[in-house]
Amino acid sequence: MTQAELGERSGVAKTAISMYETGSREPGADVFLSLLDAAGCRVSVSRFSEEESRRGRVLSDLLLLAAELPHRWPGDHIRFPSGVWRG
């Protein structure tokens, strides 16, 4: 299918389709779905089970917590005041 044909079927300008193909521009979700529909493609969204959703939320929470932890660079050492450890 040519850019002109896709443009006619989708209602998207041929110049915009050209920019999408070259990567100089990205379509929004609504335009993307219009292009897919005009090309005869269908999008299906699979639903996650409740357990998979729970696991995703737990992972997301863990990642947020990890981002808040203090970071140390390799080679950094924990330093205690000199009076804490006596040899």
C-alpha positions, 0 to 999 in steps of 0.5 A: 500500500502506498503512502497516498492510499494509506492516507486516503483510508486513514484520513492522515496526510501523506506527508505525516505518514512519510515523517512517521516512516522516516522516524522524524515524527511519531504519531499519537495514539489516535493516529496510530490506531487509525493507521493500523485500522486503515492497514487492516491490522487489529490490536488486541489487549490481553488482560492480566490475571489478578495475581499478575496485576498484584505482582506488577504492583508489588514490583512497582512498589519495590522499585519506587522504594529502591529509588529512595534508598541512599546510594553509595558509589563503588569504593565508598566505605561507611565511615564511623566517628573515630571514637566509635571503634577502638582497637 
